[in-house]
Each structure stands twice: as structure tokens, then as C-alpha cells.
């Protein structure tokens, strides 16, 4: 995981951007998945996406949800194409 303390300042702080770049590069070379925590705005999301960080979490995407609320959100996003019986 990339801690939110780095993510918070990646668009504006050169050192945090360099540390984040290094974490992403190292994970990529080791074939590891990486998750960026605390993504709260489009600038942070774009910075990470441009560096091939594909997994992100934070208020930019959603507030924390219970399991049932998350399922409801998925069902709504699926537009009725959710598998039957599940």
C-alpha cells in the first residue's frame, strides 16, 4: 500500500511524488499489486493512474460502506445484470 500521507501531497510535493514513483516502480518490477490509500481528488487520481497504479481507495471514489451498502452499489452499477441467485 502507498500510505495516504504520500498520496495526499503527490501533485504538489516533489519528494512525496518521487517516493510514490519509487514504490510503484519497485512493486511493478516485483510483479506485486499496489493500492494507493486516501485518494481524495482528481489530481491525486490522475497522478497515480499516469504511473500505472491501478488500485486506489479513498473518498474520491466512495465513502466507507458496509458490506450490504457495497453490494447495493454494485447491483445498481450492474444495471440489473447481476447474476441471479447470488
C-alpha beads as a LAMMPS data file, in Angstrom:
LAMMPS data file: protein, C-alpha beads

86 atoms
85 bonds

1 atom types
1 bond types

-500.0 500.0 xlo xhi
-500.0 500.0 ylo yhi
-500.0 500.0 zlo zhi

Masses

1 110.0

Atoms # bond

1 1 1 0.000 0.000 0.000
2 1 1 1.022 3.559 -0.617
3 1 1 0.186 5.433 2.557
4 1 1 -2.202 8.346 2.333
5 1 1 0.454 10.636 3.823
6 1 1 2.314 10.386 0.473
7 1 1 -0.801 10.337 -1.711
8 1 1 -2.139 13.489 -0.073
9 1 1 0.690 15.624 -1.494
10 1 1 1.773 13.833 -4.697
11 1 1 0.556 16.506 -7.111
12 1 1 2.353 19.307 -5.242
13 1 1 5.279 17.872 -3.241
14 1 1 8.273 16.719 -5.297
15 1 1 9.674 14.425 -2.595
16 1 1 6.363 12.660 -1.993
17 1 1 5.944 12.265 -5.754
18 1 1 9.420 10.722 -6.032
19 1 1 8.795 8.323 -3.140
20 1 1 5.474 7.315 -4.669
21 1 1 7.120 6.792 -8.071
22 1 1 9.757 4.578 -6.427
23 1 1 7.148 2.477 -4.599
24 1 1 5.162 1.945 -7.799
25 1 1 8.298 1.090 -9.820
26 1 1 9.534 -1.387 -7.207
27 1 1 6.152 -3.109 -6.954
28 1 1 5.942 -3.310 -10.734
29 1 1 9.384 -4.899 -11.049
30 1 1 8.437 -7.459 -8.392
31 1 1 5.052 -8.159 -10.031
32 1 1 3.218 -7.033 -6.899
33 1 1 -0.143 -5.352 -6.742
34 1 1 -0.170 -1.991 -5.048
35 1 1 -3.001 0.029 -3.548
36 1 1 -2.873 3.782 -3.055
37 1 1 -4.736 4.862 0.077
38 1 1 -6.504 8.129 0.690
39 1 1 -7.208 9.280 -2.870
40 1 1 -9.426 12.321 -2.374
41 1 1 -9.254 14.349 -5.577
42 1 1 -8.805 14.125 -9.331
43 1 1 -5.210 15.410 -9.211
44 1 1 -4.131 12.541 -6.978
45 1 1 -6.058 10.017 -9.054
46 1 1 -4.570 11.280 -12.333
47 1 1 -1.030 11.296 -10.903
48 1 1 -1.364 7.665 -9.804
49 1 1 -3.135 6.490 -12.958
50 1 1 -0.425 8.056 -15.126
51 1 1 2.076 5.871 -13.277
52 1 1 0.054 2.690 -13.814
53 1 1 -1.195 2.484 -10.222
54 1 1 -4.446 0.676 -10.954
55 1 1 -5.790 0.093 -7.444
56 1 1 -6.853 3.108 -5.417
57 1 1 -9.127 3.709 -2.488
58 1 1 -10.436 6.843 -0.882
59 1 1 -13.240 9.364 -0.678
60 1 1 -12.746 10.331 -4.336
61 1 1 -14.409 7.020 -5.197
62 1 1 -16.719 6.424 -2.234
63 1 1 -17.164 6.927 1.445
64 1 1 -16.608 3.787 3.559
65 1 1 -19.531 1.386 3.062
66 1 1 -20.934 -1.572 4.946
67 1 1 -20.951 -4.884 3.073
68 1 1 -24.680 -4.585 2.355
69 1 1 -24.365 -0.998 1.107
70 1 1 -21.439 -2.036 -1.104
71 1 1 -23.493 -4.889 -2.569
72 1 1 -26.368 -2.497 -3.239
73 1 1 -23.978 -0.115 -5.018
74 1 1 -22.617 -2.964 -7.164
75 1 1 -26.105 -4.155 -8.054
76 1 1 -27.110 -0.637 -9.082
77 1 1 -23.942 -0.199 -11.163
78 1 1 -24.567 -3.554 -12.861
79 1 1 -27.920 -2.220 -14.086
80 1 1 -29.812 -5.454 -13.469
81 1 1 -27.080 -7.644 -14.932
82 1 1 -26.159 -9.070 -11.515
83 1 1 -26.038 -12.886 -11.592
84 1 1 -29.291 -14.454 -10.469
85 1 1 -29.341 -16.407 -7.221
86 1 1 -26.402 -14.520 -5.752

Bonds

1 1 1 2
2 1 2 3
3 1 3 4
4 1 4 5
5 1 5 6
6 1 6 7
7 1 7 8
8 1 8 9
9 1 9 10
10 1 10 11
11 1 11 12
12 1 12 13
13 1 13 14
14 1 14 15
15 1 15 16
16 1 16 17
17 1 17 18
18 1 18 19
19 1 19 20
20 1 20 21
21 1 21 22
22 1 22 23
23 1 23 24
24 1 24 25
25 1 25 26
26 1 26 27
27 1 27 28
28 1 28 29
29 1 29 30
30 1 30 31
31 1 31 32
32 1 32 33
33 1 33 34
34 1 34 35
35 1 35 36
36 1 36 37
37 1 37 38
38 1 38 39
39 1 39 40
40 1 40 41
41 1 41 42
42 1 42 43
43 1 43 44
44 1 44 45
45 1 45 46
46 1 46 47
47 1 47 48
48 1 48 49
49 1 49 50
50 1 50 51
51 1 51 52
52 1 52 53
53 1 53 54
54 1 54 55
55 1 55 56
56 1 56 57
57 1 57 58
58 1 58 59
59 1 59 60
60 1 60 61
61 1 61 62
62 1 62 63
63 1 63 64
64 1 64 65
65 1 65 66
66 1 66 67
67 1 67 68
68 1 68 69
69 1 69 70
70 1 70 71
71 1 71 72
72 1 72 73
73 1 73 74
74 1 74 75
75 1 75 76
76 1 76 77
77 1 77 78
78 1 78 79
79 1 79 80
80 1 80 81
81 1 81 82
82 1 82 83
83 1 83 84
84 1 84 85
85 1 85 86
